[in-house]
Amino acid sequence: MAALFGGTLLLGIAIACGNVLLPGLVKEYFRPHFGLMASLYSSLLSMGTAAAGISIPLAVRLPGGWRGSLACRAAWAFPALLA
């Protein structure tokens, strides 16, 4: 149980730091294309939220139940791994 809470804490800290630091890094390294990159970042962030929102409907409709929904979520993680 301690590992679960510890990992969740570390993940939360990483997400919080990333959300604060990433716009500054985008502005630093992509200054000529800041508008495009900021909109791309915002769009991908929204797509991740939408993917989380459809987990329950997918679990209800897919034959694998929650396992099928989790497999779809894993497919959403593939572009993040590429990045």
Summary of the structure (lengths in Angstrom):
residues: 83
radius of gyration: 16.1
end to end distance: 31.1
largest distance: 47.4
contacts: 173
relative contact order: 0.06
helix: 90%
strand: 0%
